[in-house]
Amino acid sequence: MLDYDERRGGELVRTLLAYFACDASLTRTAADLFIHVNTLYQRMDRVTALLGPQWRHGDHALQVHLALKVHSVLAAH
């Protein structure tokens, strides 16, 4: 996702951080990002295409969330 965002100027990492912060609520995530819910659906579809459909479930979701959090902390330093 980092490469995708860098190559295409995407917002996937930011979108997923907001998604996890909003307890996986798509409506709240779209509102938090100030985007239309259809835009969010498109971004989530792109994430699923990149990570596979299992990324939203159980340990996979935890791994994605932790990786994004670690990346955010390291990028801030």
All heavy atoms as a GROMACS GRO file, in nm:
protein
  615
    1MET      N    1   0.082  -0.118   0.000
    1MET     CA    2   0.000   0.000   0.000
    1MET      C    3   0.087   0.125   0.000
    1MET      O    4   0.049   0.223  -0.062
    1MET     CB    5  -0.093  -0.001   0.119
    1MET     CG    6  -0.210  -0.092   0.103
    1MET     SD    7  -0.334  -0.071   0.229
    1MET     CE    8  -0.237  -0.062   0.374
    2LEU      N    9   0.198   0.118   0.070
    2LEU     CA   10   0.287   0.234   0.072
    2LEU      C   11   0.337   0.266  -0.068
    2LEU      O   12   0.337   0.382  -0.109
    2LEU     CB   13   0.405   0.209   0.166
    2LEU     CG   14   0.370   0.191   0.313
    2LEU    CD1   15   0.491   0.144   0.391
    2LEU    CD2   16   0.313   0.318   0.371
    3ASP      N   17   0.378   0.163  -0.140
    3ASP     CA   18   0.424   0.182  -0.278
    3ASP      C   19   0.312   0.234  -0.366
    3ASP      O   20   0.332   0.324  -0.448
    3ASP     CB   21   0.479   0.052  -0.337
    3ASP     CG   22   0.611   0.012  -0.275
    3ASP    OD1   23   0.680   0.098  -0.217
    3ASP    OD2   24   0.645  -0.108  -0.283
    4TYR      N   25   0.194   0.178  -0.349
    4TYR     CA   26   0.079   0.222  -0.429
    4TYR      C   27   0.051   0.370  -0.404
    4TYR      O   28   0.034   0.447  -0.498
    4TYR     CB   29  -0.044   0.138  -0.395
    4TYR     CG   30  -0.166   0.178  -0.476
    4TYR    CD1   31  -0.191   0.120  -0.598
    4TYR    CD2   32  -0.254   0.275  -0.430
    4TYR    CE1   33  -0.302   0.157  -0.673
    4TYR    CE2   34  -0.364   0.313  -0.504
    4TYR     CZ   35  -0.387   0.254  -0.625
    4TYR     OH   36  -0.496   0.292  -0.699
    5ASP      N   37   0.046   0.407  -0.276
    5ASP     CA   38   0.021   0.548  -0.243
    5ASP      C   39   0.129   0.639  -0.301
    5ASP      O   40   0.099   0.746  -0.353
    5ASP     CB   41   0.015   0.567  -0.092
    5ASP     CG   42  -0.121   0.533  -0.032
    5ASP    OD1   43  -0.213   0.497  -0.108
    5ASP    OD2   44  -0.134   0.542   0.091
    6GLU      N   45   0.253   0.595  -0.293
    6GLU     CA   46   0.363   0.678  -0.344
    6GLU      C   47   0.358   0.692  -0.495
    6GLU      O   48   0.375   0.800  -0.549
    6GLU     CB   49   0.497   0.616  -0.302
    6GLU     CG   50   0.615   0.706  -0.332
    6GLU     CD   51   0.744   0.649  -0.278
    6GLU    OE1   52   0.745   0.608  -0.160
    6GLU    OE2   53   0.843   0.648  -0.354
    7ARG      N   54   0.334   0.582  -0.564
    7ARG     CA   55   0.329   0.584  -0.711
    7ARG      C   56   0.210   0.661  -0.765
    7ARG      O   57   0.218   0.729  -0.865
    7ARG     CB   58   0.324   0.442  -0.767
    7ARG     CG   59   0.455   0.370  -0.769
    7ARG     CD   60   0.448   0.242  -0.851
    7ARG     NE   61   0.322   0.170  -0.842
    7ARG     CZ   62   0.300   0.066  -0.764
    7ARG    NH1   63   0.394   0.018  -0.687
    7ARG    NH2   64   0.182   0.007  -0.764
    8ARG      N   65   0.096   0.647  -0.699
    8ARG     CA   66  -0.028   0.701  -0.754
    8ARG      C   67  -0.085   0.818  -0.676
    8ARG      O   68  -0.195   0.864  -0.704
    8ARG     CB   69  -0.132   0.590  -0.761
    8ARG     CG   70  -0.083   0.476  -0.848
    8ARG     CD   71  -0.194   0.387  -0.884
    8ARG     NE   72  -0.143   0.276  -0.962
    8ARG     CZ   73  -0.204   0.225  -1.064
    8ARG    NH1   74  -0.319   0.273  -1.103
    8ARG    NH2   75  -0.153   0.124  -1.129
    9GLY      N   76  -0.014   0.862  -0.574
    9GLY     CA   77  -0.066   0.972  -0.495
    9GLY      C   78  -0.193   0.933  -0.421
    9GLY      O   79  -0.280   1.016  -0.398
   10GLY      N   80  -0.200   0.806  -0.385
   10GLY     CA   81  -0.320   0.755  -0.319
   10GLY      C   82  -0.329   0.793  -0.173
   10GLY      O   83  -0.238   0.853  -0.116
   11GLU      N   84  -0.439   0.755  -0.115
   11GLU     CA   85  -0.467   0.785   0.025
   11GLU      C   86  -0.503   0.658   0.100
   11GLU      O   87  -0.577   0.663   0.198
   11GLU     CB   88  -0.584   0.884   0.033
   11GLU     CG   89  -0.557   1.018  -0.028
   11GLU     CD   90  -0.489   1.113   0.070
   11GLU    OE1   91  -0.503   1.093   0.191
   11GLU    OE2   92  -0.422   1.205   0.023
   12LEU      N   93  -0.449   0.544   0.057
   12LEU     CA   94  -0.491   0.418   0.117
   12LEU      C   95  -0.445   0.403   0.262
   12LEU      O   96  -0.522   0.358   0.346
   12LEU     CB   97  -0.441   0.300   0.033
   12LEU     CG   98  -0.491   0.292  -0.110
   12LEU    CD1   99  -0.441   0.165  -0.178
   12LEU    CD2  100  -0.643   0.299  -0.116
   13VAL      N  101  -0.323   0.441   0.291
   13VAL     CA  102  -0.273   0.430   0.428
   13VAL      C  103  -0.355   0.520   0.520
   13VAL      O  104  -0.402   0.476   0.625
   13VAL     CB  105  -0.123   0.462   0.435
   13VAL    CG1  106  -0.076   0.473   0.579
   13VAL    CG2  107  -0.042   0.357   0.360
   14ARG      N  108  -0.372   0.643   0.481
   14ARG     CA  109  -0.452   0.738   0.560
   14ARG      C  110  -0.595   0.686   0.578
   14ARG      O  111  -0.654   0.696   0.686
   14ARG     CB  112  -0.452   0.874   0.491
   14ARG     CG  113  -0.528   0.980   0.566
   14ARG     CD  114  -0.506   1.116   0.498
   14ARG     NE  115  -0.604   1.209   0.546
   14ARG     CZ  116  -0.706   1.256   0.475
   14ARG    NH1  117  -0.721   1.221   0.350
   14ARG    NH2  118  -0.792   1.339   0.527
   15THR      N  119  -0.649   0.629   0.472
   15THR     CA  120  -0.785   0.575   0.477
   15THR      C  121  -0.795   0.460   0.576
   15THR      O  122  -0.888   0.456   0.658
   15THR     CB  123  -0.829   0.528   0.336
   15THR    OG1  124  -0.827   0.641   0.247
   15THR    CG2  125  -0.966   0.466   0.338
   16LEU      N  126  -0.700   0.369   0.573
   16LEU     CA  127  -0.706   0.256   0.665
   16LEU      C  128  -0.682   0.298   0.809
   16LEU      O  129  -0.745   0.243   0.900
   16LEU     CB  130  -0.605   0.149   0.625
   16LEU     CG  131  -0.648   0.061   0.510
   16LEU    CD1  132  -0.548  -0.051   0.486
   16LEU    CD2  133  -0.785   0.002   0.533
   17LEU      N  134  -0.595   0.394   0.832
   17LEU     CA  135  -0.576   0.443   0.969
   17LEU      C  136  -0.707   0.502   1.022
   17LEU      O  137  -0.745   0.479   1.137
   17LEU     CB  138  -0.464   0.545   0.974
   17LEU     CG  139  -0.323   0.487   0.963
   17LEU    CD1  140  -0.221   0.597   0.944
   17LEU    CD2  141  -0.289   0.400   1.082
   18ALA      N  142  -0.777   0.576   0.938
   18ALA     CA  143  -0.906   0.633   0.978
   18ALA      C  144  -1.009   0.522   0.998
   18ALA      O  145  -1.087   0.524   1.094
   18ALA     CB  146  -0.956   0.731   0.873
   19TYR      N  147  -1.009   0.423   0.912
   19TYR     CA  148  -1.101   0.310   0.922
   19TYR      C  149  -1.086   0.238   1.056
   19TYR      O  150  -1.185   0.212   1.125
   19TYR     CB  151  -1.074   0.214   0.805
   19TYR     CG  152  -1.146   0.083   0.807
   19TYR    CD1  153  -1.280   0.073   0.771
   19TYR    CD2  154  -1.079  -0.034   0.844
   19TYR    CE1  155  -1.346  -0.049   0.771
   19TYR    CE2  156  -1.144  -0.156   0.844
   19TYR     CZ  157  -1.277  -0.163   0.807
   19TYR     OH  158  -1.342  -0.285   0.807
   20PHE      N  159  -0.963   0.209   1.094
   20PHE     CA  160  -0.940   0.143   1.222
   20PHE      C  161  -0.973   0.235   1.339
   20PHE      O  162  -1.029   0.191   1.439
   20PHE     CB  163  -0.797   0.091   1.233
   20PHE     CG  164  -0.770  -0.029   1.144
   20PHE    CD1  165  -0.673  -0.024   1.046
   20PHE    CD2  166  -0.842  -0.146   1.160
   20PHE    CE1  167  -0.647  -0.134   0.966
   20PHE    CE2  168  -0.818  -0.257   1.079
   20PHE     CZ  169  -0.720  -0.250   0.982
   21ALA      N  170  -0.944   0.364   1.326
   21ALA     CA  171  -0.976   0.460   1.433
   21ALA      C  172  -1.127   0.475   1.451
   21ALA      O  173  -1.173   0.506   1.561
   21ALA     CB  174  -0.913   0.595   1.402
   22CYS      N  175  -1.201   0.452   1.345
   22CYS     CA  176  -1.348   0.462   1.350
   22CYS      C  177  -1.414   0.327   1.374
   22CYS      O  178  -1.532   0.308   1.343
   22CYS     CB  179  -1.399   0.524   1.220
   22CYS     SG  180  -1.352   0.695   1.196
   23ASP      N  181  -1.339   0.233   1.429
   23ASP     CA  182  -1.392   0.099   1.462
   23ASP      C  183  -1.455   0.030   1.343
   23ASP      O  184  -1.559  -0.034   1.354
   23ASP     CB  185  -1.492   0.107   1.578
   23ASP     CG  186  -1.427   0.156   1.707
   23ASP    OD1  187  -1.311   0.119   1.731
   23ASP    OD2  188  -1.493   0.231   1.780
   24ALA      N  189  -1.394   0.046   1.227
   24ALA     CA  190  -1.436  -0.022   1.103
   24ALA      C  191  -1.573   0.024   1.052
   24ALA      O  192  -1.634  -0.043   0.970
   24ALA     CB  193  -1.432  -0.173   1.118
   25SER      N  194  -1.619   0.139   1.097
   25SER     CA  195  -1.745   0.194   1.047
   25SER      C  196  -1.717   0.273   0.920
   25SER      O  197  -1.645   0.374   0.922
   25SER     CB  198  -1.808   0.286   1.152
   25SER     OG  199  -1.911   0.363   1.093
   26LEU      N  200  -1.774   0.228   0.810
   26LEU     CA  201  -1.751   0.296   0.683
   26LEU      C  202  -1.812   0.436   0.681
   26LEU      O  203  -1.752   0.530   0.629
   26LEU     CB  204  -1.804   0.211   0.567
   26LEU     CG  205  -1.732   0.077   0.547
   26LEU    CD1  206  -1.802  -0.004   0.438
   26LEU    CD2  207  -1.586   0.098   0.514
   27THR      N  208  -1.929   0.449   0.740
   27THR     CA  209  -1.995   0.579   0.743
   27THR      C  210  -1.911   0.680   0.823
   27THR      O  211  -1.889   0.792   0.778
   27THR     CB  212  -2.136   0.567   0.805
   27THR    OG1  213  -2.210   0.470   0.730
   27THR    CG2  214  -2.209   0.699   0.802
   28ARG      N  215  -1.866   0.638   0.940
   28ARG     CA  216  -1.785   0.728   1.023
   28ARG      C  217  -1.650   0.757   0.958
   28ARG      O  218  -1.598   0.868   0.967
   28ARG     CB  219  -1.765   0.667   1.162
   28ARG     CG  220  -1.891   0.678   1.246
   28ARG     CD  221  -1.879   0.622   1.386
   28ARG     NE  222  -1.750   0.640   1.450
   28ARG     CZ  223  -1.693   0.550   1.528
   28ARG    NH1  224  -1.753   0.436   1.554
   28ARG    NH2  225  -1.576   0.575   1.585
   29THR      N  226  -1.592   0.657   0.892
   29THR     CA  227  -1.464   0.676   0.825
   29THR      C  228  -1.478   0.780   0.714
   29THR      O  229  -1.395   0.871   0.702
   29THR     CB  230  -1.411   0.544   0.767
   29THR    OG1  231  -1.397   0.450   0.873
   29THR    CG2  232  -1.278   0.564   0.698
   30ALA      N  233  -1.581   0.768   0.632
   30ALA     CA  234  -1.603   0.864   0.524
   30ALA      C  235  -1.620   1.004   0.581
   30ALA      O  236  -1.563   1.101   0.529
   30ALA     CB  237  -1.724   0.824   0.440
   31ALA      N  238  -1.697   1.017   0.687
   31ALA     CA  239  -1.718   1.148   0.749
   31ALA      C  240  -1.587   1.203   0.806
   31ALA      O  241  -1.556   1.322   0.790
   31ALA     CB  242  -1.823   1.138   0.859
   32ASP      N  243  -1.507   1.117   0.870
   32ASP     CA  244  -1.380   1.158   0.928
   32ASP      C  245  -1.283   1.207   0.822
   32ASP      O  246  -1.206   1.301   0.845
   32ASP     CB  247  -1.319   1.041   1.005
   32ASP     CG  248  -1.197   1.079   1.086
   32ASP    OD1  249  -1.211   1.165   1.175
   32ASP    OD2  250  -1.089   1.023   1.060
   33LEU      N  251  -1.287   1.144   0.705
   33LEU     CA  252  -1.198   1.181   0.595
   33LEU      C  253  -1.256   1.292   0.506
   33LEU      O  254  -1.188   1.338   0.414
   33LEU     CB  255  -1.167   1.058   0.509
   33LEU     CG  256  -1.087   0.947   0.576
   33LEU    CD1  257  -1.084   0.824   0.487
   33LEU    CD2  258  -0.946   0.995   0.609
   34PHE      N  259  -1.379   1.331   0.532
   34PHE     CA  260  -1.448   1.432   0.451
   34PHE      C  261  -1.456   1.390   0.304
   34PHE      O  262  -1.429   1.468   0.214
   34PHE     CB  263  -1.382   1.569   0.463
   34PHE     CG  264  -1.376   1.621   0.604
   34PHE    CD1  265  -1.258   1.616   0.677
   34PHE    CD2  266  -1.490   1.672   0.664
   34PHE    CE1  267  -1.253   1.662   0.807
   34PHE    CE2  268  -1.487   1.720   0.795
   34PHE     CZ  269  -1.367   1.714   0.866
   35ILE      N  270  -1.492   1.262   0.284
   35ILE     CA  271  -1.509   1.210   0.148
   35ILE      C  272  -1.645   1.144   0.137
   35ILE      O  273  -1.706   1.108   0.238
   35ILE     CB  274  -1.399   1.109   0.108
   35ILE    CG1  275  -1.398   0.987   0.202
   35ILE    CG2  276  -1.262   1.176   0.104
   35ILE    CD1  277  -1.304   0.876   0.161
   36HIS      N  278  -1.694   1.130   0.015
   36HIS     CA  279  -1.820   1.061  -0.010
   36HIS      C  280  -1.800   0.912   0.019
   36HIS      O  281  -1.693   0.856  -0.006
   36HIS     CB  282  -1.864   1.082  -0.155
   36HIS     CG  283  -2.005   1.041  -0.180
   36HIS    ND1  284  -2.040   0.911  -0.206
   36HIS    CD2  285  -2.120   1.112  -0.182
   36HIS    CE1  286  -2.171   0.904  -0.224
   36HIS    NE2  287  -2.222   1.026  -0.210
   37VAL      N  288  -1.902   0.848   0.069
   37VAL     CA  289  -1.893   0.707   0.103
   37VAL      C  290  -1.857   0.622  -0.019
   37VAL      O  291  -1.786   0.522  -0.007
   37VAL     CB  292  -2.022   0.659   0.174
   37VAL    CG1  293  -2.138   0.648   0.079
   37VAL    CG2  294  -1.996   0.528   0.248
   38ASN      N  295  -1.900   0.661  -0.139
   38ASN     CA  296  -1.864   0.586  -0.260
   38ASN      C  297  -1.714   0.592  -0.286
   38ASN      O  298  -1.653   0.496  -0.332
   38ASN     CB  299  -1.940   0.636  -0.382
   38ASN     CG  300  -2.086   0.596  -0.378
   38ASN    OD1  301  -2.125   0.507  -0.304
   38ASN    ND2  302  -2.168   0.664  -0.456
   39THR      N  303  -1.652   0.706  -0.256
   39THR     CA  304  -1.507   0.719  -0.268
   39THR      C  305  -1.439   0.624  -0.172
   39THR      O  306  -1.340   0.558  -0.205
   39THR     CB  307  -1.463   0.864  -0.242
   39THR    OG1  308  -1.527   0.949  -0.336
   39THR    CG2  309  -1.312   0.879  -0.251
   40LEU      N  310  -1.493   0.615  -0.051
   40LEU     CA  311  -1.437   0.523   0.047
   40LEU      C  312  -1.451   0.379  -0.001
   40LEU      O  313  -1.356   0.300   0.011
   40LEU     CB  314  -1.506   0.541   0.183
   40LEU     CG  315  -1.458   0.446   0.292
   40LEU    CD1  316  -1.309   0.464   0.320
   40LEU    CD2  317  -1.539   0.465   0.418
   41TYR      N  318  -1.566   0.342  -0.056
   41TYR     CA  319  -1.584   0.207  -0.108
   41TYR      C  320  -1.480   0.176  -0.215
   41TYR      O  321  -1.425   0.065  -0.220
   41TYR     CB  322  -1.724   0.187  -0.165
   41TYR     CG  323  -1.834   0.183  -0.062
   41TYR    CD1  324  -1.958   0.242  -0.090
   41TYR    CD2  325  -1.818   0.122   0.061
   41TYR    CE1  326  -2.060   0.238   0.003
   41TYR    CE2  327  -1.920   0.118   0.153
   41TYR     CZ  328  -2.041   0.177   0.124
   41TYR     OH  329  -2.143   0.173   0.216
   42GLN      N  330  -1.452   0.270  -0.302
   42GLN     CA  331  -1.351   0.249  -0.406
   42GLN      C  332  -1.213   0.226  -0.344
   42GLN      O  333  -1.138   0.138  -0.389
   42GLN     CB  334  -1.348   0.369  -0.501
   42GLN     CG  335  -1.470   0.381  -0.588
   42GLN     CD  336  -1.474   0.511  -0.665
   42GLN    OE1  337  -1.392   0.601  -0.645
   42GLN    NE2  338  -1.571   0.523  -0.754
   43ARG      N  339  -1.180   0.304  -0.243
   43ARG     CA  340  -1.051   0.287  -0.177
   43ARG      C  341  -1.044   0.152  -0.106
   43ARG      O  342  -0.941   0.083  -0.113
   43ARG     CB  343  -1.027   0.399  -0.075
   43ARG     CG  344  -1.002   0.533  -0.139
   43ARG     CD  345  -0.977   0.639  -0.033
   43ARG     NE  346  -0.969   0.772  -0.092
   43ARG     CZ  347  -0.950   0.882  -0.022
   43ARG    NH1  348  -0.935   0.875   0.111
   43ARG    NH2  349  -0.943   0.999  -0.082
   44MET      N  350  -1.152   0.112  -0.041
   44MET     CA  351  -1.152  -0.016   0.029
   44MET      C  352  -1.142  -0.131  -0.071
   44MET      O  353  -1.076  -0.232  -0.043
   44MET     CB  354  -1.278  -0.028   0.115
   44MET     CG  355  -1.288   0.077   0.223
   44MET     SD  356  -1.147   0.085   0.332
   44MET     CE  357  -1.196  -0.034   0.454
   45ASP      N  358  -1.204  -0.118  -0.186
   45ASP     CA  359  -1.190  -0.219  -0.291
   45ASP      C  360  -1.046  -0.229  -0.337
   45ASP      O  361  -0.996  -0.339  -0.363
   45ASP     CB  362  -1.281  -0.187  -0.410
   45ASP     CG  363  -1.428  -0.214  -0.382
   45ASP    OD1  364  -1.460  -0.282  -0.282
   45ASP    OD2  365  -1.512  -0.165  -0.461
   46ARG      N  366  -0.977  -0.116  -0.349
   46ARG     CA  367  -0.836  -0.116  -0.390
   46ARG      C  368  -0.751  -0.184  -0.282
   46ARG      O  369  -0.662  -0.263  -0.313
   46ARG     CB  370  -0.788   0.027  -0.414
   46ARG     CG  371  -0.640   0.040  -0.446
   46ARG     CD  372  -0.588  -0.045  -0.559
   46ARG     NE  373  -0.659  -0.019  -0.680
   46ARG     CZ  374  -0.656  -0.100  -0.788
   46ARG    NH1  375  -0.584  -0.209  -0.786
   46ARG    NH2  376  -0.725  -0.071  -0.894
   47VAL      N  377  -0.778  -0.156  -0.156
   47VAL     CA  378  -0.705  -0.221  -0.046
   47VAL      C  379  -0.726  -0.372  -0.054
   47VAL      O  380  -0.630  -0.450  -0.042
   47VAL     CB  381  -0.751  -0.167   0.092
   47VAL    CG1  382  -0.695  -0.251   0.205
   47VAL    CG2  383  -0.708  -0.021   0.108
   48THR      N  384  -0.848  -0.415  -0.075
   48THR     CA  385  -0.878  -0.557  -0.085
   48THR      C  386  -0.806  -0.620  -0.204
   48THR      O  387  -0.755  -0.732  -0.193
   48THR     CB  388  -1.031  -0.581  -0.093
   48THR    OG1  389  -1.090  -0.529   0.027
   48THR    CG2  390  -1.065  -0.728  -0.107
   49ALA      N  391  -0.798  -0.548  -0.314
   49ALA     CA  392  -0.726  -0.599  -0.431
   49ALA      C  393  -0.577  -0.616  -0.400
   49ALA      O  394  -0.513  -0.710  -0.448
   49ALA     CB  395  -0.746  -0.506  -0.550
   50LEU      N  396  -0.523  -0.526  -0.319
   50LEU     CA  397  -0.380  -0.531  -0.286
   50LEU      C  398  -0.348  -0.633  -0.176
   50LEU      O  399  -0.246  -0.701  -0.182
   50LEU     CB  400  -0.331  -0.393  -0.242
   50LEU     CG  401  -0.329  -0.285  -0.350
   50LEU    CD1  402  -0.304  -0.149  -0.288
   50LEU    CD2  403  -0.224  -0.317  -0.455
   51LEU      N  404  -0.435  -0.644  -0.077
   51LEU     CA  405  -0.405  -0.727   0.040
   51LEU      C  406  -0.480  -0.859   0.044
   51LEU      O  407  -0.446  -0.947   0.124
   51LEU     CB  408  -0.437  -0.650   0.169
   51LEU     CG  409  -0.361  -0.520   0.193
   51LEU    CD1  410  -0.403  -0.458   0.325
   51LEU    CD2  411  -0.210  -0.544   0.190
   52GLY      N  412  -0.583  -0.873  -0.038
   52GLY     CA  413  -0.666  -0.993  -0.035
   52GLY      C  414  -0.785  -0.973   0.057
   52GLY      O  415  -0.783  -0.888   0.146
   53PRO      N  416  -0.889  -1.053   0.038
   53PRO     CA  417  -1.014  -1.032   0.112
   53PRO      C  418  -1.004  -1.060   0.262
   53PRO      O  419  -1.086  -1.012   0.339
   53PRO     CB  420  -1.112  -1.130   0.046
   53PRO     CG  421  -1.025  -1.231  -0.020
   53PRO     CD  422  -0.898  -1.162  -0.058
   54GLN      N  423  -0.903  -1.132   0.305
   54GLN     CA  424  -0.892  -1.167   0.447
   54GLN      C  425  -0.841  -1.052   0.533
   54GLN      O  426  -0.848  -1.060   0.656
   54GLN     CB  427  -0.800  -1.289   0.464
   54GLN     CG  428  -0.652  -1.260   0.449
   54GLN     CD  429  -0.604  -1.238   0.306
   54GLN    OE1  430  -0.679  -1.252   0.210
   54GLN    NE2  431  -0.478  -1.203   0.291
   55TRP      N  432  -0.796  -0.943   0.476
   55TRP     CA  433  -0.732  -0.836   0.554
   55TRP      C  434  -0.826  -0.776   0.659
   55TRP      O  435  -0.778  -0.721   0.758
   55TRP     CB  436  -0.676  -0.726   0.464
   55TRP     CG  437  -0.779  -0.631   0.409
   55TRP    CD1  438  -0.841  -0.639   0.289
   55TRP    CD2  439  -0.830  -0.515   0.473
   55TRP    NE1  440  -0.929  -0.536   0.274
   55TRP    CE2  441  -0.924  -0.457   0.386
   55TRP    CE3  442  -0.807  -0.452   0.596
   55TRP    CZ2  443  -0.994  -0.340   0.417
   55TRP    CZ3  444  -0.877  -0.337   0.627
   55TRP    CH2  445  -0.970  -0.283   0.537
   56ARG      N  446  -0.955  -0.786   0.643
   56ARG     CA  447  -1.051  -0.726   0.737
   56ARG      C  448  -1.084  -0.815   0.856
   56ARG      O  449  -1.157  -0.773   0.946
   56ARG     CB  450  -1.184  -0.695   0.667
   56ARG     CG  451  -1.176  -0.583   0.571
   56ARG     CD  452  -1.316  -0.553   0.520
   56ARG     NE  453  -1.312  -0.461   0.409
   56ARG     CZ  454  -1.409  -0.379   0.380
   56ARG    NH1  455  -1.519  -0.377   0.450
   56ARG    NH2  456  -1.399  -0.298   0.278
   57HIS      N  457  -1.034  -0.936   0.859
   57HIS     CA  458  -1.080  -1.033   0.957
   57HIS      C  459  -0.970  -1.072   1.057
   57HIS      O  460  -0.856  -1.097   1.020
   57HIS     CB  461  -1.132  -1.159   0.887
   57HIS     CG  462  -1.238  -1.129   0.786
   57HIS    ND1  463  -1.365  -1.093   0.822
   57HIS    CD2  464  -1.233  -1.125   0.651
   57HIS    CE1  465  -1.436  -1.070   0.712
   57HIS    NE2  466  -1.359  -1.088   0.608
   58GLY      N  467  -1.009  -1.080   1.182
   58GLY     CA  468  -0.928  -1.136   1.289
   58GLY      C  469  -0.784  -1.088   1.293
   58GLY      O  470  -0.755  -0.969   1.294
   59ASP      N  471  -0.694  -1.187   1.299
   59ASP     CA  472  -0.552  -1.157   1.311
   59ASP      C  473  -0.498  -1.079   1.192
   59ASP      O  474  -0.405  -1.001   1.206
   59ASP     CB  475  -0.472  -1.287   1.327
   59ASP     CG  476  -0.487  -1.349   1.464
   59ASP    OD1  477  -0.535  -1.279   1.557
   59ASP    OD2  478  -0.452  -1.468   1.479
   60HIS      N  479  -0.557  -1.101   1.074
   60HIS     CA  480  -0.511  -1.027   0.956
   60HIS      C  481  -0.536  -0.877   0.974
   60HIS      O  482  -0.449  -0.795   0.944
   60HIS     CB  483  -0.580  -1.078   0.829
   60HIS     CG  484  -0.546  -1.219   0.796
   60HIS    ND1  485  -0.424  -1.257   0.747
   60HIS    CD2  486  -0.620  -1.332   0.808
   60HIS    CE1  487  -0.424  -1.388   0.729
   60HIS    NE2  488  -0.542  -1.436   0.765
   61ALA      N  489  -0.653  -0.842   1.024
   61ALA     CA  490  -0.684  -0.701   1.048
   61ALA      C  491  -0.590  -0.643   1.153
   61ALA      O  492  -0.541  -0.530   1.139
   61ALA     CB  493  -0.829  -0.685   1.092
   62LEU      N  494  -0.562  -0.721   1.256
   62LEU     CA  495  -0.469  -0.676   1.359
   62LEU      C  496  -0.330  -0.652   1.302
   62LEU      O  497  -0.266  -0.552   1.332
   62LEU     CB  498  -0.463  -0.780   1.473
   62LEU     CG  499  -0.365  -0.750   1.585
   62LEU    CD1  500  -0.399  -0.619   1.655
   62LEU    CD2  501  -0.362  -0.865   1.684
   63GLN      N  502  -0.283  -0.743   1.218
   63GLN     CA  503  -0.152  -0.728   1.156
   63GLN      C  504  -0.145  -0.603   1.068
   63GLN      O  505  -0.046  -0.529   1.073
   63GLN     CB  506  -0.118  -0.852   1.074
   63GLN     CG  507  -0.092  -0.974   1.158
   63GLN     CD  508  -0.083  -1.101   1.075
   63GLN    OE1  509  -0.093  -1.099   0.952
   63GLN    NE2  510  -0.064  -1.213   1.142
   64VAL      N  511  -0.248  -0.580   0.991
   64VAL     CA  512  -0.252  -0.461   0.905
   64VAL      C  513  -0.252  -0.335   0.991
   64VAL      O  514  -0.175  -0.241   0.967
   64VAL     CB  515  -0.374  -0.463   0.810
   64VAL    CG1  516  -0.390  -0.331   0.737
   64VAL    CG2  517  -0.362  -0.578   0.712
   65HIS      N  518  -0.335  -0.334   1.093
   65HIS     CA  519  -0.346  -0.217   1.181
   65HIS      C  520  -0.212  -0.190   1.251
   65HIS      O  521  -0.164  -0.075   1.252
   65HIS     CB  522  -0.457  -0.239   1.282
   65HIS     CG  523  -0.493  -0.117   1.358
   65HIS    ND1  524  -0.582  -0.120   1.462
   65HIS    CD2  525  -0.454   0.012   1.348
   65HIS    CE1  526  -0.595   0.003   1.512
   65HIS    NE2  527  -0.519   0.083   1.444
   66LEU      N  528  -0.150  -0.293   1.305
   66LEU     CA  529  -0.022  -0.275   1.372
   66LEU      C  530   0.087  -0.228   1.276
   66LEU      O  531   0.168  -0.140   1.311
   66LEU     CB  532   0.021  -0.406   1.440
   66LEU     CG  533  -0.055  -0.442   1.567
   66LEU    CD1  534  -0.013  -0.579   1.617
   66LEU    CD2  535  -0.035  -0.337   1.674
   67ALA      N  536   0.091  -0.284   1.158
   67ALA     CA  537   0.191  -0.242   1.059
   67ALA      C  538   0.174  -0.095   1.024
   67ALA      O  539   0.273  -0.021   1.015
   67ALA     CB  540   0.180  -0.329   0.933
   68LEU      N  541   0.050  -0.052   1.007
   68LEU     CA  542   0.025   0.089   0.976
   68LEU      C  543   0.064   0.180   1.092
   68LEU      O  544   0.121   0.288   1.072
   68LEU     CB  545  -0.122   0.110   0.939
   68LEU     CG  546  -0.166   0.047   0.809
   68LEU    CD1  547  -0.318   0.058   0.795
   68LEU    CD2  548  -0.097   0.111   0.691
   69LYS      N  549   0.033   0.138   1.214
   69LYS     CA  550   0.068   0.217   1.332
   69LYS      C  551   0.220   0.228   1.348
   69LYS      O  552   0.272   0.336   1.373
   69LYS     CB  553   0.006   0.157   1.458
   69LYS     CG  554  -0.142   0.174   1.466
   69LYS     CD  555  -0.176   0.320   1.474
   69LYS     CE  556  -0.269   0.346   1.588
   69LYS     NZ  557  -0.301   0.487   1.603
   70VAL      N  558   0.290   0.117   1.331
   70VAL     CA  559   0.436   0.118   1.342
   70VAL      C  560   0.495   0.209   1.235
   70VAL      O  561   0.584   0.291   1.262
   70VAL     CB  562   0.494  -0.025   1.331
   70VAL    CG1  563   0.644  -0.023   1.312
   70VAL    CG2  564   0.457  -0.106   1.454
   71HIS      N  565   0.443   0.197   1.114
   71HIS     CA  566   0.493   0.282   1.006
   71HIS      C  567   0.469   0.431   1.039
   71HIS      O  568   0.556   0.514   1.016
   71HIS     CB  569   0.424   0.247   0.874
   71HIS     CG  570   0.469   0.336   0.762
   71HIS    ND1  571   0.398   0.449   0.726
   71HIS    CD2  572   0.576   0.331   0.682
   71HIS    CE1  573   0.463   0.509   0.628
   71HIS    NE2  574   0.570   0.439   0.599
   72SER      N  575   0.354   0.463   1.092
   72SER     CA  576   0.323   0.602   1.126
   72SER      C  577   0.417   0.656   1.233
   72SER      O  578   0.465   0.768   1.224
   72SER     CB  579   0.178   0.614   1.177
   72SER     OG  580   0.089   0.584   1.075
   73VAL      N  581   0.445   0.573   1.332
   73VAL     CA  582   0.536   0.616   1.440
   73VAL      C  583   0.677   0.636   1.386
   73VAL      O  584   0.742   0.737   1.414
   73VAL     CB  585   0.534   0.513   1.554
   73VAL    CG1  586   0.648   0.538   1.653
   73VAL    CG2  587   0.400   0.513   1.626
   74LEU      N  588   0.724   0.542   1.305
   74LEU     CA  589   0.859   0.553   1.249
   74LEU      C  590   0.870   0.670   1.151
   74LEU      O  591   0.974   0.736   1.146
   74LEU     CB  592   0.899   0.423   1.181
   74LEU     CG  593   0.917   0.302   1.275
   74LEU    CD1  594   0.948   0.177   1.194
   74LEU    CD2  595   1.023   0.329   1.379
   75ALA      N  596   0.767   0.695   1.076
   75ALA     CA  597   0.769   0.804   0.980
   75ALA      C  598   0.770   0.940   1.049
   75ALA      O  599   0.820   1.038   0.996
   75ALA     CB  600   0.651   0.795   0.886
   76ALA      N  601   0.716   0.945   1.171
   76ALA     CA  602   0.710   1.071   1.246
   76ALA      C  603   0.845   1.109   1.304
   76ALA      O  604   0.865   1.224   1.343
   76ALA     CB  605   0.606   1.060   1.356
   77HIS      N  606   0.936   1.015   1.311
   77HIS     CA  607   1.068   1.042   1.370
   77HIS      C  608   1.169   1.076   1.266
   77HIS      O  609   1.196   1.045   1.170
   77HIS     CB  610   1.115   0.924   1.453
   77HIS     CG  611   1.037   0.914   1.580
   77HIS    ND1  612   0.933   0.828   1.595
   77HIS    CD2  613   1.048   0.980   1.697
   77HIS    CE1  614   0.883   0.839   1.717
   77HIS    NE2  615   0.950   0.932   1.781
   0.00000   0.00000   0.00000
